[in-house]
């Protein structure tokens, strides 16, 4: 029996290999027969969103599993073997280095440098292009079954660019790859005369999409960030770098989310005052973010594609979404907006 979650909207942030967290969170929703009415994403979040929106209901988890089980690196053999924390930490670093050197199958590979031409990027996303062409039915994606918004950044102006199927934009493979164009690792793509790169260069979790003709009536917004705003005090140089990276992206998302909640609350109060009625119900907003365990929190964790780490992120997404659903409708959280989900359970 489906839970009563009115008009679920998923905002999916970018974060390269951390995107398996979002796949697990969606799998939790699908298991409970909860289907989003709207998906908005940047970078790998846009890729996950497209795989969901571009598949039949019964194929969505299978397609996400294909996307996230296929990547292998030079060091992924034996990745599921239980290891003590120091060895696990070292193994994750080995995997990240292997990804940097050899790429991740099904996602990207190193680009051969052309000393006589202009620089494009360190890596080529052609494997991801081919995989998305196999996994995504673009006719279905643009058909309106699930609304899709893809965020990109105009590399020249710095402007946030949103492509939205509900506003008449037809989203194709180039829009998804442009949204992944995080310089200098991945190349931007020219679309409509504009050079467009990663949405995360402007809005890693595109909260602004919520301002584009939102659905009428109650709405449930689930923001799936791949970087945690809260965390431990750094004890080492690596801890400090990891914490800096998390804060850089997570604070960007959090500030946008707080601004959205304040603006919407003000608009409802003004409308109610003018009409002499009670304010309309606010959208219920949940903020979920991936938190790597200390042994796994390497500073280059976004390039750790080991089977162990991918599986752990998927399970973390399931656990956090289960926590969000438990809190949905809870009187204890009625005044909190956004509701921050911190799921302390062990995930490895």
C-alpha positions, 0 to 999 in steps of 0.5 A: 500500500502506497504512503500518502506523500503528496506530489513528491518532487526530487531535487538531485545534486551532483557528485560523480560517483556519489550518485549511487546514494540517490539511486538507493533513495529512489529505490526506497520510494519505488518499493513503497509505490511512491512515484515522483511527479517531478525530478530536477537534477544537476550533473550526476543528479540529472543523469539519475533523474533521466534514467528514472524519467526515461524508463517504464515504471517496472524498469526504473530500478533495473536501469539504475542498477545497471548504471551503478553496478557496471562501473569498474576500475583498475582496482575494484577486484575483491572490493567486497572483501571485509577489511579493517578501517585502515586497509579499507581507507587505503583500498578506497584511495587505490580505487580513486587513483585507479579511476583517475588514471583509467576512468570508470567503465560505462561512465568515462575514460581519459581523453588523449591530449592533443598538443596542437589543439585547444584543451577540452577536458581530462576525461571523455564521457562517451561511455556514459553517452552510450550507456544513457542511449541504451537506458533512457527512452527519450520519447518517454522522458519528454512525454510528460509522465514525470516532469524533468528539469535539467540544470546547466551553467553558461560557461561564459556568462555564469548564468544558471540554465534550466531545461524543463519538459513541462515548459516545452523544452525537449531534453536530449543526450547533449543536455545531460552531458552538458550538465555533467561538464564539470571543468576541467575534468569533463567538457562542456557542450554547446547547445543553442549557441551557448557553451553549457557546463555542469549545473554544479558550477552554479547550483549543485542542487537546482532548488531554483527549479521549484520556482518554475510553475510548481504543482498546485496543492500540497507538495513534498520536496526531497532534496538529495544532496551528495555532500554533508553540511554537518560533520566532524572536526578535521583531525588531519590534512585529508580530513580538512580537504574532505570537510572543505569540499563537503562544505563548499557544495553543501552550504551552497545547497543549504543557503538556496534551500533556506532562501526558497523556504523563507520566500515561499512562507512569505508569499503564502502569508502575504496572499493570505493577508490580502485574501483574509484567509489562513495561509496555505499549507507550506511544501514539506521539505526534507534535506537528505545528504550522503555521509561517508563513514570515516574510513571511506571519507577520502578527499577524492571520494567522488572518484571512488567507484569500488563495488564496496563504496557504490553498494554502501552509498546505495544502502545509505540512500535507502536508510536515509529515505526510510528515515524521511518517510518515517518522519513524514507527517510527524507532529514533532517535525511540523514546525521544521522546514526544511527537515534535516535527515540524519540517519546514524545507522551503520551502513557498511 
